Amino acid sequence: MPDQPDSLPSLSRNGDVFLLDLGDGENRFNPDRNGIIEELVSGLESAPAPRAMVTVARGKIWSNGLDLEWFQANPDRVQEALDQTERLIGRILGLGVPTVAAIQGHCFAGGAMLALAHDFILMREDRGYFCLPEADLGLPFTPGMNSLLLSRLPRRTAHEVMVTGRRFGGAEAAAAGIVDQTVTENELLPAAIERAAGQAPKNPETLKAIKCRIYEETIDLLETSHPLGTWQGAPGRAPGDIRSSAWQRSPRAIEMAAESTRRSM
């Protein structure tokens, strides 16, 4: 029996809190899914205040990051899809709406970066891992991704997360300063809604200005195209090309990278 396709992102409302539901599958980023999320966020932004947003998912995965299978099938659109995904993360980071990520399951790679773009992160305490496996998959972070991680995580935690590919369970993620709170499965959504609702009365223009000034450099980098596999170079050193991103290798390498992510969960 073939696998059922992932459900598409959707938006609902609970009082002043909008629930952005990523879906019930791996919830990976590709142009079609990104476009839907962008439209939903635009709808949220056009709603009258007070308002806040909680990003949720269903099943065992919150988000598995970039859709590597899509990248393999569309090699001529890789940069387009990567740029779109980074812009989406930057948009959430600077959104003039209080945001909470409610992580009920695994949160890997680009999914982990999307979570970090939220103001607050709540995670289920007994299931799911937060992980950035890029070092193991041969996918170097772009300057925008790098800046996001260094600006949203404690420095020592960012180093460990980025260079080791360690998987953090809920309690470990809270202790490392990755997430703000861990709760039981039944408490996750109510706790996230409660936290978001408490912030909903914030003035949207003021909140947007504050967040965009805090993360001005990161947002600018996320909005600027930087091909995976390149690096900017340290002061006094020329930029280079490390030629190590998965889709610059063979199709089989991409399949292996995707399968490696699944096996690690």
SEKOLZA-90951 format. One record per atom (N, C-alpha, C, O, CB): residue in one letter; x, y, z negated. Coordinates in steps of 0.05 Angstrom, whole numbers, plus 5000, padded with zeros to 4 digits. Glycine has a CB too. Layout:
BEGIN
aXYZ;...
***
This chain:
BEGIN
m501749765000;m500050005000;m501850255000;m503550274982;m498150004975;p501450435019;p503250675021;p502850854998;p500750874986;p502750815047;d504951014992;d504751204971;d502851424978;d502551495002;d507551334965;q501351524958;q499551734963;q501052004965;q503052034949;q497351754941;p500352184983;p501852434984;p501452604959;p499352584946;p500952595009;d503452764953;d503252934929;d500953134933;d500453224956;d505853084925;s499553204912;s497553414913;s498953684917;s501253714909;s495753414888;l497453874928;l498654134934;l498354314909;l496654274892;l497254264958;p500054514907;p499854704885;p497154844885;p495954884906;p502154914887;s496154914861;s493555044859;s493655234836;s495455234819;s491354834855;l491655414835;l491455614814;l488755614801;l486655614815;l492155894825;s488555604775;s486055624760;s486455824738;s488555944735;s485155344749;r484255874723;r484456084702;r483155984676;r481155844676;r483056334711;n484456054654;n483456004627;n483656264612;n485656334601;n485155774613;g481456414612;g481456674599;g483356864614;g483056904638;g482256654570;d485256984599;d487257164611;d489557014623;d491357134634;d488157364591;v489556754621;v491856594630;v491256444655;v489356284657;v492756394607;f492956484676;f492756334701;f494456094699;f496756104689;f493556514725;l493455864708;l494955614708;l495855554736;l494255484753;l493255384696;l498455574741;l499655494766;l500455204765;l502355134751;l502055674774;d498955034779;d499354744778;d501054664802;d500154694825;d496654584778;l503454564797;l505354484818;l504454234833;l505254194856;l508154454808;g502854064820;g501953814832;g502453574815;g503153594791;g503253784859;d502053344826;d502253094811;d504252894822;d504252664815;d499552954810;g506052994840;g508152824851;g510852924843;g511352984820;g507852824882;e512752924862;e515453014856;e515653324857;e517553434846;e517452894875;n513653444869;n513453744869;n515953874878;n517054054865;n512653844841;r516953784901;r519453884912;r518954134929;r516754184938;r520853674929;f521054294933;f520854534948;f521454494978;f523554394986;f522754744937;n519454574994;n519854585023;n518154825033;n516554925017;n518954325038;p518454915057;p517055165066;p514055155062;p512855365054;p517755215094;d512754935067;d509854925064;d508954955035;d507255115030;d508754655075;r510254805017;r509454824989;r510255104978;r508755224962;r510854604973;n512655194986;n513455464977;n511455674985;n510855854970;n516255524987;g510555655010;g508655855020;g506055855005;g504956065000;g508055805049;i505155624997;i502755604981;i503155734954;i501455884944;i501855304977;i505355674941;i505955794915;i506156104917;i505156244900;i508555684903;e507456194938;e507656484942;e504856614944;e504356824933;e509356544967;e503056484959;e500356594962;e498856594936;e497456784929;e498756434983;l499156384920;l497856364894;l498956574875;l497356704861;l498256084882;v501556624875;v502656834858;v501757104867;v501157274850;v505756814859;s501457144893;s500357404902;s497557444893;s496757664885;s500457414933;g495957234893;g493257254883;g493157324853;g491557474844;g491756994887;l494957204838;l495157264810;l495957554805;l494757684788;l497257074797;e497857654821;e498757924817;e496658124824;e496658354813;e501257974835;s494758054842;s492658244849;s490358234830;s488558414831;s491658174877;a490258044811;a488158034791;a488558254770;a490758334764;a488157754777;p486358364760;p486658574740;p487858474714;p487458244706;p483858704734;a489358644701;a490458584674;a488158594654;a486158724658;a492758784667;p488558454631;p490858294623;p491058024637;p489057904644;p490858254592;r493557934641;r493957674654;r496657564647;r498557714641;r493657704685;a496857304648;a499357164643;a499356914660;a497256834670;a499857104613;m501556774662;m501756534678;m503156304664;m505256344652;m503156594705;v501956074665;v503155824655;v503455644679;v501555584692;v501455694632;t505955554683;t506455364705;t506555084695;t508055014677;t509155434720;v504754914706;v504454644696;v504754444719;v504954524742;v501654604682;a504754194712;a504753974732;a503453734719;a502953734695;a507653904742;r502953534735;r501753284725;r503353044732;r504853054752;r498853254735;g503152834717;g504752594722;g507352604707;g507652744687;g505252574752;k509352454717;k511852424702;k513952634710;k516152644698;k512952154705;i513352804730;i515252994740;i514053274740;i511853314750;i516252914768;w515553464730;w514853754733;w515653854760;w514053954775;w516053924710;s518253824766;s519253874794;s521953744797;s523653754779;s519354184799;n522353624820;n524853494827;n526653664845;n528553564856;n524353224840;g525953924848;g527654104863;g527254094893;g525054054903;g530454044857;l529454144907;l529354154937;l528453894949;l529053674939;l532054234948;d526853914970;d525853684985;d528053585004;d528053665027;d523153755000;l529753414994;l532053335010;l531253175035;l532553195056;l533953164994;e529053025033;e528052875057;e527153075079;e527653035102;e525752685049;w525853295070;w524953495089;w527453625102;w527453675126;w523153715075;f529453675086;f531953795096;f533153615117;f534253715138;f533853865074;q533153355112;q534353165131;q532753165157;q533953155179;q534352885119;a530153185156;a528453185180;a528453445195;a527653455218;a525653105172;n529353665182;n529253925194;n531954065191;n532154275178;n527054095182;p534053955202;p536754075198;p537054355208;p538754505198;p538853905211;d535454435228;d535654705239;d534254915222;d534455155227;d534554715267;r532854815201;r531355005184;r532354995155;r531055105137;r528354945184;v534554865150;v535654835123;v536055115110;v535155155087;v538254685123;q537455295124;q538055555112;q535455705106;q535255835085;q539855715129;e533555695125;e531055835121;e529655725096;e528655885080;e529155785145;a529555465092;a528155355069;a529655415043;a528355475023;a527955055072;l532255405043;l533855475020;l533355765012;l532955824988;l536855415024;d533555945031;d533156235026;d530356285014;d530056434996;d533556395051;q528356155026;q525556185016;q525256094987;q523956224971;q523656035034;t526555864981;t526355764954;t527755944934;t526655994912;t527655484953;e530056054941;e531456244923;e529756504920;e529656614898;e534256304934;r528556594941;r526956834938;r524556784920;r523856954904;r525856934966;l523356544922;l521156474904;l522056474875;l520656584858;l520056204912;i524356364869;i525356354842;i525856644832;i525256704809;i527956184840;g527056804849;g527557084842;g524957234837;g524857414820;g529157224864;r522957174852;r520357304848;r519157234821;r518157414807;r518357224870;i519256984813;i518256904787;i519857034765;i518757124745;i518356594784;l522557054769;l524257174748;l523557464743;l523657554720;l527157154757;g522757614764;g522157894761;g519157954760;g518458184763;g523458054782;l517557754757;l514657794759;l513657974736;l514457954713;l513257524757;g511858154743;g510658344724;g508458214708;g506458344702;g509758594737;v508757964701;v506757804687;v508257624667;v510257514675;v504957634707;p507357604643;p508657414625;p508357134636;p506257054645;p507357424596;t510556974635;t510656714647;t511656504627;t513456554612;t512356714672;v510356274628;v511156044611;v511255794628;v509355734642;v509156014586;a513455644626;a513555384639;a512855174619;a514155154598;a516455334652;a510855004625;a510054784607;a510954524620;a509654424638;a506954784602;i513254424611;i514554194623;i513653934610;i514353874587;i517554224622;q512153784625;q510953534614;q512553284622;q512053064612;q508153494624;g514553314640;g516053094650;g518853174659;g520053364648;g514552954673;h519853034679;h522553094689;h522753354703;h520953434718;h523552864707;c524953494698;c525353764710;c528253774720;c530053814705;c524853994688;f528553724746;f531253684757;f531953904778;f530154004792;f531453414770;a534453964779;a535654124801;a534154384805;a533954544786;a535653964827;g533154434829;g531754684834;g529254714817;g528454944811;g530854704863;g528054494808;g525854514790;g526754624763;g525254784751;g524654234785;a529154544754;a530154664729;a530654964732;a530355114713;a532754514721;m531555044756;m532055324760;m529455484761;m529355704751;m533555364787;l527355364773;l524755504772;l523855534743;l522755744736;l522755344789;a524155324727;a523355344699;a524855564685;a523655714670;a523855074685;l527455594690;l529055794677;l528256084686;l528956274672;l531955744682;a526856104708;a525956364717;a523556464701;a522856704704;a525256354747;h522456294685;h520156374668;h521156504642;h523456464634;h518356134661;d519456674630;d520156804606;d520556614583;d522356654566;d517957014598;f518856404582;f519056204560;f518755924572;f517355894593;f516856264539;i519955734559;i519755454568;i518955284544;i520255284523;i522455354580;l516755134547;l515954934528;l516254664541;l515654634565;l512954984518;m517154474526;m517654204537;m516553994519;m516554014494;m520754164541;r515553784531;r514553554516;r516953424501;r519053384513;r513153354535;e516553364476;e518753274459;e519552984464;e521752904457;e518053314431;d517752824474;d518252534475;d518552414503;d518752174506;d516052394461;r518452584523;r518652474551;r519652684570;r518952924568;r515952364560;g521452604588;g522452784609;g525252884603;g526052904580;g520553014612;y526652944625;y529353044623;y529653314638;y528353344659;y531352844633;f531253484627;f532153734641;f534953674651;f536653594635;f532053984622;c535353704677;c537953624688;c538553774714;c536853824731;c537953324694;l541053854716;l542153964741;l544253774752;l546553784744;l543354254736;p543453594770;p545253384780;p546953474804;p548253304817;p543753144788;e547053734810;e548353824835;e551353734836;e552253664858;e548254124836;a552753734813;a555553654814;a555853364823;a557853294836;a556853694786;d553953194816;d554052914824;d553052874852;d553752674865;d552452744804;l551453054862;l550253024889;l551953164911;l551253144934;l547453124889;g554053304903;g555553454922;g554253704932;g554553784955;g556253284945;l552653834915;l551154074923;l551954304905;l550854344884;l548054024920;p553954464914;p554854694898;p552654904895;p551054934913;p557354814910;f552655044873;f550655254868;f551355494885;f553655574888;f550655324838;t549255614896;t549655864910;t550156084890;t549656044866;t547055934928;p551156324899;p551556544880;p549056614865;p549156684841;p552656784895;g546756604878;g544256664864;g543556464843;g542756544821;g541956684884;m543856204849;m543355994829;m545256024806;m544556004783;m543655724842;n547856074812;n549856104792;n549256324773;n549456294748;n552656144805;s548456554784;s547756784768;s545256734750;s545256814727;s547257024785;l543356594761;l540956534746;l541656364722;l540756424699;l538956384764;l543256154726;l543955974704;l545556114683;l545156064659;l545455734715;l547456284691;l549156424671;l547556644657;l548256714634;l551556544685;s545456744669;s543956964656;s541656854638;s540657004621;s542757144676;r540856604642;r538656494627;r539356284607;r537656184592;r536556384646;l541956194607;l542855994588;l545156094572;l546756254582;l543555734604;p545455994547;p547956054532;p550355964549;p550155764562;p547955914504;r552556114547;r554756064565;r555855774563;r556255644584;r557056254559;r556255674539;r557355404537;r555355194547;r556154994559;r558055344507;t552755244542;t550755064552;t550755074582;t550554864595;t547955144541;a550855314594;a550855334623;a553255174635;a552855034655;a551055624632;h555555194623;h557855044632;h557354744632;h557854604652;h560355114616;e556354644610;e555854354608;e553754264627;e554054064641;e555054284579;v551554414629;v549354344646;v550254334675;v549554154690;v547054544643;m551954534683;m552654564711;m554854364720;m554854264743;m553554844716;v556854314703;v559054154712;v558853854705;v560353694717;v561654254700;t557053784687;t556953494679;t554453354690;t554553104693;t556853474649;g552353494697;g549853364705;g548553214683;g546953034688;g550553174728;r549053294658;r547953164635;r544853194635;r543853404642;r549053274609;r543452984627;r540552994624;r539953064595;r540952934576;r539252714632;f538253264591;f537453354564;f534553274559;f532753354574;f537853654561;g534053114538;g531353074529;g530353314515;g531853514512;g531252824511;g527853314506;g526653544494;g528153654471;g528753894470;g523853484486;a528753484451;a530053574427;a532853684433;a533753884422;a530353344406;e534353554452;e536953644459;e536853904474;e538554084470;e538353434477;a534853934491;a534454184506;a533954424487;a534954644492;a532254164527;a532354374467;a531754584447;a534254654431;a534754894427;a529454494428;a535754454423;a538154504407;a540254654424;a541854814413;a539354244397;a540254614450;a542254744467;a541355014477;a542855154490;a542854564491;g538955094470;g537955354478;g536855364506;g536555584518;g540155554476;i536255134517;i535155124544;i532155184544;i531155334560;i535654844557;v530755064524;v527855104522;v527255244495;v528855224476;v526254844524;d524955374494;d524355524469;d522955354448;d523155414424;d522555754477;q521555144457;q519954994438;q519354714449;q518954694474;q517355134430;t519354514433;t518454244441;t516054174424;t515854234401;t520654034438;v514154044438;v511653964425;v510753694435;v511953584453;v509354174429;t508653584423;t507653324433;t506153364459;t505553594467;t505753204412;e505553144472;e504153164498;e501453304495;e500753484511;e503652884509;n499953244474;n497353364470;n497553664463;n495653814468;n495853214449;e499753744451;e500054014443;e501154194464;e501054444462;e501854034419;l502354084485;l503854234505;l502254454518;l502954694517;l504954054526;l500054384531;l498554584546;l497254794527;l497455034533;l496354454563;p495954704505;p494854914487;p496955104476;p496455344474;p493454774463;a499354994469;a501455164459;a502455364480;a502955594474;a503754994449;a502655274505;a503555444526;a501555664532;a502255894536;a504155284552;i498955584533;i496855784537;i496855994515;i496456234519;i494155644540;e497155894490;e497056084467;e499356284469;e499056514464;e497255924441;r501756184476;r504056364478;r503656564501;r504256804497;r506656204482;a502656474523;a502256654546;a500056854540;a500357094546;a501456494571;a497856764527;a495656944521;a496557174502;a495657394505;a493356794509;g498357104484;g499357304466;g500957524479;g501157744469;g501057184445;q502057464503;q503657664518;q502057794540;q502957994552;q506057524530;a499657694546;a498057784569;a497458084569;a497458204591;a495557644570;p497058214546;p496458504546;p498758684555;p498258924558;p495558584519;k501158584558;k503358754566;k502758894593;k501558784611;k505958584569;n503659144594;n503259304618;n504859184642;n507259154639;n504059594614;p503559104664;p504958974685;p507259134697;p509359024703;p502958894707;e506859394702;e508959554714;e511359574696;e513659554705;e507859824722;t510759614670;t512959644651;t514459374649;t516959374649;t511959724623;l513059154647;l514258894645;l515958834669;l518258734666;l512158674641;k514958894693;k516458844717;k519059004718;k521158904725;k514758904742;a518859264710;a521159434710;a523359324691;a525659324698;a520359724703;i522459244667;i524359144647;i525758894658;i528158874656;i522859084621;k524258704668;k525358454677;k527158494702;k529258374704;k523158254684;c526358664720;c527958714744;c530558854737;c532558824751;c526358874764;r530559014716;r532959154708;r534858954693;r537258964696;r532359394691;i533658784676;i535258584663;i536758404683;i539058344680;i533558414643;y535258314703;y536258114721;y536658224749;y536458084769;y534257884723;e537358484751;e537658614777;e539658474795;e539058414818;e538458904773;e542058414784;e544058284800;e543258004809;e543657924832;e546758264785;t542057854790;t541157574797;t539057584818;t539157424837;t540157434772;i537057754815;i534857764835;i535957844862;i535157734883;i532757964826;d537858034863;d539058124888;d540557894901;d540357854926;d541058354883;l541957734885;l543357504897;l541457284907;l541957164927;l545257384876;l539257244892;l537357044901;l535857134926;l534956964942;l535257004879;e535757394931;e534357494955;e536257514978;e535457585000;e533157764949;t538857454974;t540857474995;t541657195004;t542157024988;t543357624985;s541757155030;s542356895041;s545256815036;s547056965043;s541756885071;h545656585022;h548356475017;h548256175024;h547056025010;h549256524987;p549456095046;p549455815054;p550555635032;p552655695021;p550955775080;l549255415027;l550355215010;l552955105022;l553155075046;l548354975005;g554955055005;g557454955015;g559555185018;g561855125025;g557054825041;t558755435012;t560655655014;t561055774986;t559455734969;t559755875034;w563355904983;w563856044958;w564956314964;w566256354985;w565855874940;q564556504946;q565356774951;q568256834945;q569457024955;q563556964934;g569456664928;g572356714922;g572756894898;g571157084894;g573756824946;a574756844883;a575457014860;a576757264870;a577557274893;a577256864840;p576957474853;p578257724862;p581057654873;p582657514861;p578557924839;g581657774896;g584257724909;g584357474925;g586457414938;g586257714888;r582157314926;r582157074942;r579957084963;r577757194957;r581756824924;a580556994986;a578557015008;a576356815005;a576756594993;a579956965035;p573956885015;p571756685014;p572556435029;p574256445047;p569156805026;g571356215022;g571955965036;g569455795041;g567255875035;g573955805020;d569955565052;d567755375058;d568555105048;d570454985058;d567155375089;i567155005027;i568054755015;i566754505029;i567354285021;i567354754986;r564954555048;r563854335064;r562954095048;r563653865055;r565954245084;s561354135028;s560653905012;s557653875007;s556853704991;s562053914986;s555954045019;s553154015014;s552053765028;s553053695050;s551554265023;a550053635016;a549153375026;a548253385055;a548853195070;a546953275008;w546853595063;w545853595090;w547953685111;w547353685135;w543453785092;q550453745102;q552653785120;q554053525125;q555953505141;q554554005110;r553153305112;r554353045116;r552352875132;r550752985147;r554952905088;s552452625130;s550752445146;s547952425135;s547552475111;s552052175148;p545952355152;p543252305142;p543252105119;p541652135100;p541452215164;r544951905121;r545051705100;r545851825073;r544851745052;r546951475107;a547652025074;a548452165049;a546152305036;a545952305011;a550752355055;i544352415052;i542052555041;i540152345028;i539152395006;i540552715062;e539852125041;e538151915030;e539251815003;e537751774984;e537851675050;m541951785002;m543151694978;m542951894956;m542551824932;m546151634983;a543052154962;a542752364942;a539952364930;a539652384906;a543452644954;a537952344948;a535252334939;a534752084921;a533352104901;a533352344962;e535751864930;e535351614914;e536751624888;e535851524868;e536251374930;s539051754887;s540551784862;s539051944842;s539051884818;s543251914867;t537652154851;t536052314833;t533752154822;t533152174798;t534952564848;r532451984839;r530251824829;r531151614808;r529851574788;r528851684852;r533451494814;r534451284795;r535251404768;r535151254748;r536851154807;s535951654768;s536951774743;s534651844724;s535151924701;s538552014748;m532151824733;m529851904717;m528651664702;m526751694687;m527652034734;
***
